[in-house]
Amino acid sequence: MIQTARKMSPSIGTEGTILLEGMSVAVKVIDMRQRYGTVDALIRPLQGHGEKWVEARRIQVSDYTAVS
């Protein structure tokens, strides 16, 4: 499924959690992209520093659904 920038843009700014190396980390989505048929999100931790591209479906928002 092709995601357009218009469809992905509402997810930018969303806060949620992601499981990284056995830890649940609170994150904020700062950008989105489509790559080889998957949707990726650029995330930043709410506490700490750094950024990482991950598959958007891995991010859990408050209603326990993935961002994409």
N, C-alpha and C positions, 0 to 999 in steps of 0.2 A: 504494500500500500504506500503510495506516495504522499508524504506530508508536505504541505506548502508552508511557507513562512507565516502566512496568516493563521493557519491551523496550529502551528507550534508556538506562536508568540504569547498566547494567554498563559502558557506554562512558565514563561520567564518571570522570575520574581517569586515563584512558588517555594514554600518551605516544606521540608519533609525529612525523612530519615532514610539512611541507606546502611546496609550491612557491609562493612569493610574489614576484612581480616578478623572476623569474629567480634567486632565492635559495632554497635549501633551508633551512627554519627548523625547529628542534626545538621542539615545542609540547606543551602539556598541555591536554586537554579538561576544561573546568570546568563546562559546562552543555550541555544538548541541548534542541532544540525542533522541533516539526513546523510547517512553514510552507508553505501552498499546495502540498501534495503532495511536498515535499522535506524532508529531515531536515537541520537545521543544527546545528553545534557552535560553542560559544563557546570560543575558544582563547586561551591565553596563551603567549608564548615562554618557554622554560626559562631563557634568558639575556636580560636586558633587561626591558622593561616594555610594558604595553598589552594590550588585548583586542580580538578581532575575531570577528564571526559569519561563518562560512563554511559552504559545503555540506559535510556530514560525509563524503561520498564522496571528497573531495579529500585527506583526511588518510590518510597511509600509516603503518601500524603495523609492528612488527618483522617480521611475516610477509608484508609487502608487500600487504596487503589494506586496503581502506577501512574506516573505523570503522562506517559504517552497513551 
